[in-house]
Amino acid sequence: MGISRDSTHKRRATGGKKKTWKIRVRGGNFKFRALRLDTGNYSWGSEATTRKTRILDVVYNASNNELVRTQTLVKSAIVQVDAAPFRQWYSQHYGVDLGKKKRAASAKKEAEDMDATTGKELELEFYQKKSQRNKGKRTGAAA
């Protein structure tokens, strides 16, 4: 039998191309390669919850800046996702809306109590700076 008769080389029932490709790997197993993705299943580790959400942007990639410029999704890429499903879960679970500011007096008191920043805050700050730089480069290149 020829290689073209198996399901990896076939089209959809409608006649259109399939959205994901099957790639045969060692041991006869298959990996799925997606050509274009707009959504993904992401988890919020500290809250132990997972939601399907939109992928907005590739912010940082430690291996290669070219992958950030071309918006290529690979393993270990830092992506920016839509927070709406997580905000909705948080408000249902805890009864508190995220993103609402407290009164100024309580915020000042909390700032006095907490002087040091945690590692997560520094990491978030790092990726936010990277994201801002990338957005500036993209808008300059398009003009």
Summary of the structure (lengths in Angstrom):
residues: 143
radius of gyration: 21.3
end to end distance: 53.6
largest distance: 76.2
contacts: 275
relative contact order: 0.09
helix: 43%
strand: 22%
